[in-house]
Amino acid sequence: MVVEKIYGELCVTCNEQGYLTDLNQWTEEIGLEIAKEEGIEMTNEHWDVIAYLQDQCRKEVPLSIRKIGKSGVVSIKEFYHLFPKGPLKISSRIAGIPKPVSCI
Amino acid sequence: MKELLILGAGTSGTMMANHLRKTLPKKEWNLTIVDQEEIHYYQPGFLFLPFDLYKSKDVKKKIDKFIPKGVNLINEKIERIDKDNDTVILKNNTSLKYDILIIATGTDISPQEIEGMLGDHWHQTVFDFYTFEGARNLRNKLRKWEGGKLVVHISEMPIKCPVAPLEFTFLADSYFINKGMRDKVDITFVTPMSGAFTKPKATEALDYLLEQKHIKVVPDFNIESVDGEHQKIIDYGGEEVDYDLLVTVPTNMGDEMIERSGFGDELNFVPTDKATLQTTVKDNIFAIGDATNIPASKAGSVAHFEAEILTDNIMRYIAGKELKKEYDGHANCFIETGHGKALLIDFNYSQEPVKGTFPFPVVGPLSLLKETHMNHMGKLAFRWIYWNMLIKGKHIPFVSATMDTAGKQLEESI
């Protein structure tokens, strides 16, 4: 199921869990609004991670905590510090990329 | 004579040897397969071994039994691939020249990747069931275990057979009920994902199983270390889970030979085109099964479907034709839910598992995403199919390499 959501003056389509269904609709403003919903105050370090995630997503590279830890962008510890409790899930939502999933 | 070389004689490699020996002209092509093991394991059986549902002999056979005549089997460890010179170097320093290479070296557990996972407690209070030794040692432990906190745990994705850990918890529930000691065992499922099920249709259809079987779920748990002394696992966020018996799926990685060859991703999986199965390493190198980095499940059914498409693509490559971008991520698996029942799921890259019947619309006889005894019988029958049809490269009737949507209830899916 796809729902429409309004962030500021922009209307985007999300899945029922609030993940953007099309990365092309993403803007920094939308990222900021989603971060607010997640209770995260964005800093330059946060944005560096977001840019990395989007880049990997565009290249169709599946993401994992390990990959991010080895990316040179942040260590796994720092990643947890930036996005506490489920960092990949939360950062993916802010980045406007799909939620990481398993087969079932 | 031209040379086609296959690395790995597991499920994928053996299937490719069987397919290609039938397809490649014997007068023009030599076919060689290399593997360091002498035993071929029926890996789906590792799930049943700990619960005394299968015996050791059910899951192992001699590796050469399944390599067809006309294929040269070399029993040796692989040192590395020298892609620039189209050569594979073996541990005994033999060099094998190839025209086409197929990498089918699979994936294995790497418990050393998690701090504290290995140690005196390994196979004493901390077990894997992804190796024959792990499954057998766990069986011996369970036979005399008197109960306590059983924690079933996934270290990180991707793993081989992603639903196996969940099946393990269902079978454990059944096992302890049958032994009359379910009240003495507390079962917790710990996963780095957001839940035991993450796809909407599966969550809706299957979440009741966890409640019904009294299985606690700890989601979003990314393990940092195992504290063997105090019997707990700790995640990067500082969360801790205590155990008396930890059954973990350690990090799964591709063969170290991939790393020694200078390619592979951070988990030693081979960068591969997800539709053609040609690697991005070099045009004459292909990869199949668990060894690739494609976003499909690491499972035997995936390897089986890939093998049919890869065989076609190798023939096209030889003929100088464009490769077929045909592989759609099709996977099909039985999920044991305990008490003689099982589920069946059928899905691909874009279509999540949904309800319906399989392989025939309406008639079935197997039901998708629904617990039935017939599905369980299907899973048991699969061992025969595996040894007698699947790895010999025989086509399984009515099941195509790409996913069929007939018989599936797709209307509500996203």
Interface residues (C-beta under 8 A of the other chain):
Chain A: M1 V2 N15 E16 E60 P62 S64 I65 R66 K67 K70 I76 K77 F79 Y80 P84 K85 G86 K89 K99 P100 V101 S102 C103 I104
Chain B: E156 M157 P158 P162 V163 P192 M193 S194 F197 T198 K199 P200 A202 L206 P219 D220 N222 E224 Y236 G237 T251 D265 E266 L267 N293 P295 S297 A331 I335 I345 F347 P353 I414
